[in-house]
Amino acid sequence: MALRLLLAFLGLLEVAFPKPLVDFWMNLATEDDDVELRPWVYTAARIEGVLILLYVLWRRRDGE
């Protein structure tokens, strides 16, 4: 239950605020601050957030 709640929260963050979330993880993953991301990366993060939310809702509906 707690894991699904955490996943739902992460999915909501990705859908609502993809740029700060992606930028945060990219700053952790890279040593150089000169990384420029392409605009589609933020769209992909939003799609990932929607898929996470759908997964959480689907698992909830199944009663697991």
DSSP file (Angstrom, degrees, kcal/mol; ACC not computed):
  #  RESIDUE AA STRUCTURE BP1 BP2  ACC     N-H-->O    O-->H-N    N-H-->O    O-->H-N    TCO  KAPPA ALPHA  PHI   PSI    X-CA   Y-CA   Z-CA
    1    1 A M     >        0   0    0      0, 0.0     4,-2.1     0, 0.0     5,-0.2   0.000 360.0 360.0 360.0 -45.3    0.0    0.0    0.0
    2    2 A A  H  >  +     0   0    0      1,-0.2     4,-2.3     2,-0.2     5,-0.2   0.878 360.0  52.3 -66.5 -36.6    2.7    2.4    0.9
    3    3 A L  H  > S+     0   0    0      2,-0.2     4,-2.6     1,-0.2    -1,-0.2   0.907 109.0  49.6 -66.0 -40.9    4.7    1.6   -2.2
    4    4 A R  H  > S+     0   0    0      2,-0.2     4,-2.5     1,-0.2    -2,-0.2   0.883 110.6  50.5 -64.8 -37.3    1.6    2.3   -4.4
    5    5 A L  H  X S+     0   0    0     -4,-2.1     4,-2.2     2,-0.2    -2,-0.2   0.907 111.4  48.1 -66.0 -41.2    1.0    5.6   -2.6
    6    6 A L  H  X S+     0   0    0     -4,-2.3     4,-2.3     2,-0.2    -2,-0.2   0.909 112.6  48.8 -64.8 -42.7    4.7    6.6   -3.2
    7    7 A L  H  X S+     0   0    0     -4,-2.6     4,-2.7     2,-0.2    -2,-0.2   0.900 110.3  51.1 -63.4 -41.1    4.4    5.6   -6.9
    8    8 A A  H  X S+     0   0    0     -4,-2.5     4,-2.4     2,-0.2    -2,-0.2   0.906 110.3  49.5 -62.9 -41.1    1.2    7.6   -7.3
    9    9 A F  H  X S+     0   0    0     -4,-2.2     4,-2.3     2,-0.2    -2,-0.2   0.919 111.6  48.5 -64.1 -43.4    2.9   10.6   -5.7
   10   10 A L  H  X S+     0   0    0     -4,-2.3     4,-2.4     2,-0.2    -2,-0.2   0.908 111.1  50.9 -62.5 -42.3    5.8   10.3   -8.1
   11   11 A G  H  X S+     0   0    0     -4,-2.7     4,-2.0     2,-0.2    -2,-0.2   0.909 109.7  49.7 -62.0 -42.6    3.5    9.9  -11.1
   12   12 A L  H  X S+     0   0    0     -4,-2.4     4,-2.7     1,-0.2     5,-0.3   0.907 110.6  50.4 -62.9 -41.6    1.6   13.0  -10.1
   13   13 A L  H  X S+     0   0    0     -4,-2.3     4,-3.1     1,-0.2    -2,-0.2   0.912 110.2  50.0 -62.4 -41.9    4.8   15.0   -9.8
   14   14 A E  H  < S+     0   0    0     -4,-2.4    -1,-0.2     1,-0.2    -2,-0.2   0.867 114.2  44.4 -66.8 -35.3    6.0   13.8  -13.2
   15   15 A V  H  < S+     0   0    0     -4,-2.0    -2,-0.2    -5,-0.2    -1,-0.2   0.917 123.1  35.0 -73.4 -42.8    2.7   14.8  -14.8
   16   16 A A  H  < S+     0   0    0     -4,-2.7    -2,-0.2     1,-0.2    -3,-0.2   0.885 134.3  18.1 -81.4 -40.1    2.5   18.2  -13.1
   17   17 A F     X  +     0   0    0     -4,-3.1     4,-1.3    -5,-0.3    -1,-0.2  -0.555  65.9 153.0-134.6  68.7    6.1   19.3  -12.8
   18   18 A P  H  >  +     0   0    0      0, 0.0     4,-2.8     0, 0.0     5,-0.3   0.882  69.8  58.2 -69.6 -36.1    8.3   17.3  -15.3
   19   19 A K  H  > S+     0   0    0      1,-0.2     4,-2.6     2,-0.2     5,-0.2   0.948 108.4  41.5 -64.0 -51.9   11.0   19.9  -15.7
   20   20 A P  H  > S+     0   0    0      0, 0.0     4,-2.1     0, 0.0    -1,-0.2   0.888 117.3  49.7 -63.5 -35.2   12.1   20.3  -12.1
   21   21 A L  H  X S+     0   0    0     -4,-1.3     4,-2.0     2,-0.2    -2,-0.2   0.936 114.2  42.9 -68.4 -46.5   12.0   16.6  -11.5
   22   22 A V  H  X S+     0   0    0     -4,-2.8     4,-2.5     1,-0.2     5,-0.2   0.911 114.4  51.4 -65.6 -42.4   14.0   15.7  -14.6
   23   23 A D  H  X S+     0   0    0     -4,-2.6     4,-2.1    -5,-0.3    -1,-0.2   0.889 107.9  52.9 -62.5 -38.9   16.5   18.5  -14.0
   24   24 A F  H  X S+     0   0    0     -4,-2.1     4,-1.5    -5,-0.2    -1,-0.2   0.947 112.7  43.1 -60.5 -49.4   17.0   17.3  -10.4
   25   25 A W  H  X S+     0   0    0     -4,-2.0     4,-1.9     1,-0.2    -2,-0.2   0.853 112.6  53.0 -68.6 -33.9   17.7   13.7  -11.5
   26   26 A M  H  X S+     0   0    0     -4,-2.5     4,-1.7     2,-0.2    -1,-0.2   0.869 106.2  53.4 -69.1 -35.1   20.0   14.9  -14.3
   27   27 A N  H  < S+     0   0    0     -4,-2.1    -1,-0.2     1,-0.2    -2,-0.2   0.858 111.9  45.9 -66.0 -33.9   22.0   17.0  -11.9
   28   28 A L  H  < S+     0   0    0     -4,-1.5    -2,-0.2     1,-0.2    -1,-0.2   0.859 114.3  47.9 -73.1 -35.0   22.5   13.9   -9.7
   29   29 A A  H  < S+     0   0    0     -4,-1.9     2,-0.3    -5,-0.1    -2,-0.2   0.734 109.5  54.8 -81.1 -23.1   23.4   11.7  -12.7
   30   30 A T     <  -     0   0    0     -4,-1.7     5,-0.0    -5,-0.1     3,-0.0  -0.821  57.5-156.9-116.2 152.4   25.9   14.0  -14.4
   31   31 A E  S    S+     0   0    0     -2,-0.3     2,-0.4     2,-0.0    -1,-0.1   0.746  79.6  71.8 -91.3 -28.9   29.1   15.7  -13.1
   32   32 A D        -     0   0    0      1,-0.1     3,-0.5     2,-0.0    -2,-0.1  -0.733  66.7-153.2 -93.7 134.8   29.0   18.4  -15.7
   33   33 A D  S    S+     0   0    0     -2,-0.4    -1,-0.1     1,-0.2    -6,-0.0   0.456  81.3  84.5 -84.3   0.0   26.4   21.2  -15.5
   34   34 A D        +     0   0    0      2,-0.1     2,-0.5     0, 0.0    -1,-0.2   0.094  57.0 129.8 -91.5  24.8   26.5   21.9  -19.2
   35   35 A V        -     0   0    0     -3,-0.5     2,-0.5    -9,-0.0    -5,-0.0  -0.675  40.0-164.2 -82.0 126.0   24.0   19.1  -20.1
   36   36 A E        -     0   0    0     -2,-0.5     2,-0.3     0, 0.0    -2,-0.1  -0.954   7.2-151.0-111.8 122.9   21.2   20.3  -22.4
   37   37 A L        -     0   0    0     -2,-0.5   -14,-0.0     1,-0.1     5,-0.0  -0.642  18.9-115.1 -91.2 147.9   18.2   18.1  -22.6
   38   38 A R    >   -     0   0    0     -2,-0.3     3,-1.7     1,-0.1     4,-0.5  -0.494  28.4-113.6 -76.7 152.5   16.0   18.0  -25.7
   39   39 A P  T >> S+     0   0    0      0, 0.0     4,-0.9     0, 0.0     3,-0.9   0.785 111.6  66.3 -59.1 -28.7   12.5   19.2  -25.2
   40   40 A W  H 3> S+     0   0    0      1,-0.2     4,-2.5     2,-0.2     5,-0.2   0.695  85.3  73.3 -69.1 -16.6   11.0   15.7  -25.8
   41   41 A V  H <> S+     0   0    0     -3,-1.7     4,-1.9     1,-0.2    -1,-0.2   0.893  96.6  48.2 -63.6 -38.6   12.6   14.5  -22.6
   42   42 A Y  H <> S+     0   0    0     -3,-0.9     4,-1.9    -4,-0.5    -1,-0.2   0.861 110.6  51.1 -70.9 -35.1   10.0   16.4  -20.5
   43   43 A T  H  X S+     0   0    0     -4,-0.9     4,-2.4     2,-0.2    -2,-0.2   0.904 109.2  51.4 -65.3 -40.9    7.2   15.0  -22.6
   44   44 A A  H  X S+     0   0    0     -4,-2.5     4,-2.4     1,-0.2    -2,-0.2   0.875 107.7  52.8 -63.4 -36.9    8.6   11.5  -22.1
   45   45 A A  H  X S+     0   0    0     -4,-1.9     4,-2.2     2,-0.2    -1,-0.2   0.897 108.9  49.8 -65.4 -39.6    8.6   12.2  -18.3
   46   46 A R  H  X S+     0   0    0     -4,-1.9     4,-2.3     2,-0.2    -2,-0.2   0.920 110.5  49.3 -63.5 -43.3    5.0   13.3  -18.5
   47   47 A I  H  X S+     0   0    0     -4,-2.4     4,-2.4     1,-0.2    -2,-0.2   0.911 109.9  51.8 -62.7 -41.4    4.0   10.1  -20.4
   48   48 A E  H  X S+     0   0    0     -4,-2.4     4,-2.4     1,-0.2    -1,-0.2   0.905 108.5  51.8 -60.6 -41.4    5.9    8.0  -17.8
   49   49 A G  H  X S+     0   0    0     -4,-2.2     4,-2.3     2,-0.2    -2,-0.2   0.903 109.5  48.9 -61.7 -41.8    4.0    9.8  -15.0
   50   50 A V  H  X S+     0   0    0     -4,-2.3     4,-2.6     2,-0.2    -1,-0.2   0.912 111.2  50.0 -64.3 -42.1    0.7    9.0  -16.7
   51   51 A L  H  X S+     0   0    0     -4,-2.4     4,-2.3     2,-0.2    -2,-0.2   0.887 109.8  50.9 -64.8 -38.3    1.7    5.3  -17.1
   52   52 A I  H  X S+     0   0    0     -4,-2.4     4,-2.5     2,-0.2    -2,-0.2   0.930 111.4  48.0 -63.1 -45.0    2.7    5.1  -13.5
   53   53 A L  H  X S+     0   0    0     -4,-2.3     4,-2.6     1,-0.2     5,-0.2   0.907 111.3  50.2 -63.2 -41.8   -0.7    6.5  -12.4
   54   54 A L  H  X S+     0   0    0     -4,-2.6     4,-2.5     2,-0.2    -1,-0.2   0.900 110.5  50.4 -63.2 -39.7   -2.5    4.1  -14.7
   55   55 A Y  H  X S+     0   0    0     -4,-2.3     4,-2.5     2,-0.2     5,-0.2   0.933 111.4  47.4 -62.7 -46.1   -0.6    1.2  -13.3
   56   56 A V  H  X S+     0   0    0     -4,-2.5     4,-1.9     1,-0.2    -2,-0.2   0.918 114.8  45.9 -62.9 -43.5   -1.3    2.2   -9.7
   57   57 A L  H  X S+     0   0    0     -4,-2.6     4,-2.1     2,-0.2    -1,-0.2   0.884 112.1  51.7 -67.6 -37.6   -5.0    2.7  -10.5
   58   58 A W  H  X S+     0   0    0     -4,-2.5     4,-1.5    -5,-0.2    -2,-0.2   0.911 110.9  47.2 -64.9 -42.7   -5.2   -0.6  -12.4
   59   59 A R  H  X>S+     0   0    0     -4,-2.5     5,-1.7     1,-0.2     4,-0.5   0.855 111.0  52.5 -67.3 -34.2   -3.6   -2.5   -9.4
   60   60 A R  H ><5S+     0   0    0     -4,-1.9     3,-0.8    -5,-0.2    -1,-0.2   0.891 107.3  52.0 -66.9 -39.3   -6.0   -0.8   -7.0
   61   61 A R  H 3<5S+     0   0    0     -4,-2.1    -1,-0.2     1,-0.3    -2,-0.2   0.840 104.9  56.1 -67.3 -33.1   -9.0   -1.9   -9.1
   62   62 A D  H 3<5S-     0   0    0     -4,-1.5    -1,-0.3    -5,-0.1    -2,-0.2   0.631 112.8-121.0 -74.0 -12.8   -7.8   -5.5   -9.1
   63   63 A G  T <<5       0   0    0     -3,-0.8    -3,-0.2    -4,-0.5    -2,-0.1   0.693 360.0 360.0  83.1  19.5   -7.8   -5.4   -5.3
   64   64 A E      <       0   0    0     -5,-1.7    -4,-0.2   -63,-0.0    -5,-0.1   0.447 360.0 360.0 -93.6 360.0   -4.1   -6.2   -4.8
